[in-house]
Amino acid sequence: TPGTTYTLQETGSGGADLARYNTSATCSVDSTTVPTTKTANGVFSVTVPAGTTGVVGCEITNTPVPTLTLTKNVVGRNNDTDQFTLSIANSGGTTIGAAVTTVGTTNGVQGVKVAPVDVVAGQTYTIKEAAAGGTVLTDYTKSATCKTADGTAVTTTESNGTWSVTIPSDAMDLVTCEIMSVAKPTITVTKTVP
């Protein structure tokens, strides 16, 4: 009915968690847009303009909330006690998710990671590591790589041992980053006195 305000609403079904999606809605009649107002995630109000004739069509679109995960790859340890603490921070410098610290002496991708944390497409985040267990970070050559779920590389920018990563504007799924530390060669000098 023209002049009347209606509520459009959706709920998750089949195990779908609506909180894991960003929702938007569009309405139109005869190719003319009818404004909608988002009042909550999955809930919209739309007022049919006075004098409207024909059918008002509306569509709700769901876009997965992107997430960011940080893992650690250790290629050789200078000391068995060397460990690394990983964390992710938002553009304001606030840590998001729980920082984690590696354990053990195993090389390769470590068994701990900063679990997937919700991020916002188009925004920049910082991934970093800190020394733990007596580690001297300068004893390692460090690098970081990031990619989307389909394997597309995401650019990282390094500054003083931390890296910034901007979530792609079209990211709709998991973005994974890995910090790799490669142990620098060491030289041991011994002296033999005859």
C-alpha positions as CSV (number, residue, x, y, z in Angstrom):
1,T,0.0,0.0,0.0
2,P,1.5,3.4,-1.0
3,G,2.6,5.4,2.0
4,T,2.9,2.3,4.2
5,T,6.2,1.2,5.9
6,Y,7.0,-2.5,5.8
7,T,9.7,-4.6,7.5
8,L,11.9,-7.0,5.6
9,Q,13.6,-9.6,7.7
10,E,15.6,-12.8,7.3
11,T,16.9,-15.3,9.8
12,G,19.5,-18.1,9.4
13,S,18.3,-21.6,8.7
14,G,19.9,-24.9,8.1
15,G,22.7,-24.1,10.6
16,A,23.5,-20.7,9.0
17,D,24.7,-18.1,11.5
18,L,23.4,-14.7,10.3
19,A,26.1,-13.0,12.4
20,R,28.7,-14.4,10.0
21,Y,27.2,-12.3,7.1
22,N,26.9,-8.6,6.3
23,T,23.4,-8.0,4.9
24,S,22.1,-5.4,2.5
25,A,18.7,-4.8,0.8
26,T,17.6,-3.1,-2.3
27,C,14.0,-2.4,-3.5
28,S,12.7,-1.0,-6.7
29,V,9.5,-0.5,-8.7
30,D,9.5,0.0,-12.5
31,S,13.4,0.5,-12.4
32,T,13.0,3.2,-9.8
33,T,14.9,2.6,-6.5
34,V,12.8,2.6,-3.3
35,P,15.0,3.5,-0.3
36,T,15.5,1.0,2.4
37,T,16.8,1.5,6.0
38,K,18.8,-1.2,7.8
39,T,17.6,-1.3,11.4
40,A,19.6,-4.5,12.4
41,N,21.6,-7.2,10.6
42,G,19.0,-8.9,8.4
43,V,16.3,-6.4,9.2
44,F,15.2,-3.5,6.9
45,S,12.4,-1.1,6.7
46,V,11.0,0.2,3.4
47,T,8.3,2.8,2.9
48,V,6.3,2.5,-0.4
49,P,6.2,6.0,-1.9
50,A,2.8,7.6,-2.2
51,G,1.4,7.2,-5.7
52,T,3.3,4.0,-6.4
53,T,1.7,1.6,-8.8
54,G,3.0,-1.8,-9.8
55,V,5.0,-4.4,-7.9
56,V,7.8,-3.3,-5.5
57,G,10.5,-5.9,-5.7
58,C,13.1,-6.3,-2.9
59,E,16.3,-8.4,-2.6
60,I,18.4,-9.1,0.5
61,T,22.1,-9.8,-0.2
62,N,24.3,-11.7,2.2
63,T,28.1,-11.2,2.1
64,P,30.3,-13.4,4.3
65,V,32.3,-11.5,7.0
66,P,36.0,-11.7,6.0
67,T,38.4,-13.1,8.6
68,L,42.2,-13.0,9.1
69,T,44.4,-15.8,10.4
70,L,48.1,-15.6,11.3
71,T,50.4,-18.6,11.3
72,K,54.1,-19.1,11.9
73,N,56.7,-21.0,9.9
74,V,60.1,-21.6,11.5
75,V,62.9,-22.7,9.3
76,G,65.6,-23.7,11.8
77,R,66.1,-22.5,15.3
78,N,69.3,-21.0,16.5
79,N,68.5,-22.3,20.0
80,D,66.0,-25.0,21.0
81,T,64.4,-22.5,23.4
82,D,63.7,-19.9,20.7
83,Q,59.9,-19.1,20.4
84,F,57.8,-16.5,18.8
85,T,54.6,-14.7,19.9
86,L,52.2,-13.8,17.1
87,S,49.5,-11.1,17.2
88,I,47.1,-9.1,15.0
89,A,46.2,-5.4,15.6
90,N,43.7,-3.1,14.0
91,S,44.5,0.3,12.5
92,G,44.2,1.8,16.0
93,G,46.9,-0.5,17.3
94,T,44.5,-2.6,19.4
95,T,45.2,-6.3,19.5
96,I,42.3,-8.3,18.1
97,G,41.9,-12.0,18.8
98,A,44.3,-13.7,21.2
99,A,48.0,-13.6,20.8
100,V,49.7,-17.0,20.7
101,T,53.2,-18.2,21.4
102,T,54.9,-21.2,19.7
103,V,56.1,-24.1,21.7
104,G,58.5,-27.0,21.2
105,T,61.4,-27.4,18.8
106,T,59.7,-28.5,15.7
107,N,60.5,-26.8,12.4
108,G,58.0,-25.8,9.7
109,V,54.5,-24.4,10.2
110,Q,53.8,-24.3,13.9
111,G,50.8,-25.9,15.6
112,V,49.5,-22.6,17.0
113,K,48.0,-19.7,15.2
114,V,46.0,-16.5,15.8
115,A,42.6,-18.0,15.2
116,P,40.4,-16.4,12.5
117,V,39.4,-12.9,13.6
118,D,36.7,-10.8,12.0
119,V,38.0,-8.0,9.9
120,V,36.5,-5.4,7.6
121,A,37.2,-5.4,3.8
122,G,39.1,-2.4,2.8
123,Q,40.7,-1.7,6.2
124,T,44.4,-2.2,7.1
125,Y,45.6,-4.4,9.9
126,T,49.1,-5.1,11.4
127,I,50.5,-8.6,11.8
128,K,53.6,-9.0,14.0
129,E,55.7,-11.2,16.1
130,A,57.7,-10.7,19.3
131,A,60.6,-12.7,20.7
132,A,59.8,-15.3,23.4
133,G,61.9,-17.9,25.2
134,G,65.1,-15.9,24.9
135,T,64.8,-15.5,21.1
136,V,66.9,-12.8,19.4
137,L,64.9,-11.8,16.4
138,T,68.0,-10.4,14.6
139,D,69.3,-14.0,14.4
140,Y,66.5,-14.7,11.9
141,T,65.6,-13.5,8.4
142,K,61.9,-12.7,8.5
143,S,59.3,-12.4,5.8
144,A,55.5,-12.4,5.6
145,T,53.0,-13.5,3.0
146,C,49.2,-13.3,2.8
147,K,46.6,-14.8,0.5
148,T,42.9,-15.2,0.2
149,A,41.0,-18.5,0.3
150,D,41.4,-19.0,-3.4
151,G,45.2,-18.5,-3.3
152,T,45.3,-14.9,-4.5
153,A,48.2,-13.0,-3.0
154,V,47.5,-10.1,-0.7
155,T,50.2,-7.4,-0.6
156,T,52.0,-6.9,2.7
157,T,54.2,-3.9,3.7
158,E,57.0,-4.4,6.2
159,S,58.2,-1.8,8.7
160,N,60.5,-2.4,11.6
161,G,59.6,-6.1,11.9
162,T,55.8,-5.7,11.5
163,W,53.7,-5.9,8.4
164,S,50.6,-4.1,7.3
165,V,48.0,-5.9,5.2
166,T,44.9,-4.3,3.7
167,I,41.9,-6.7,3.4
168,P,40.8,-6.7,-0.3
169,S,37.6,-4.8,-0.9
170,D,36.1,-7.9,-2.4
171,A,37.2,-10.3,0.3
172,M,34.4,-12.5,1.3
173,D,36.2,-15.3,3.1
174,L,39.3,-16.3,4.9
175,V,42.6,-14.3,4.5
176,T,45.6,-16.2,5.8
177,C,49.0,-14.6,6.6
178,E,52.2,-16.4,7.5
179,I,55.3,-15.0,9.1
180,M,58.4,-17.0,8.2
181,S,61.6,-16.9,10.2
182,V,64.8,-18.5,8.7
183,A,67.7,-19.0,11.1
184,K,70.8,-17.1,9.9
185,P,74.0,-19.2,9.6
186,T,76.2,-19.2,12.6
187,I,80.0,-19.7,12.8
188,T,81.6,-21.5,15.7
189,V,85.3,-20.9,16.3
190,T,87.3,-23.3,18.4
191,K,90.9,-23.0,19.5
192,T,93.3,-25.9,19.8
193,V,96.5,-25.4,21.8
194,P,99.2,-28.0,21.0
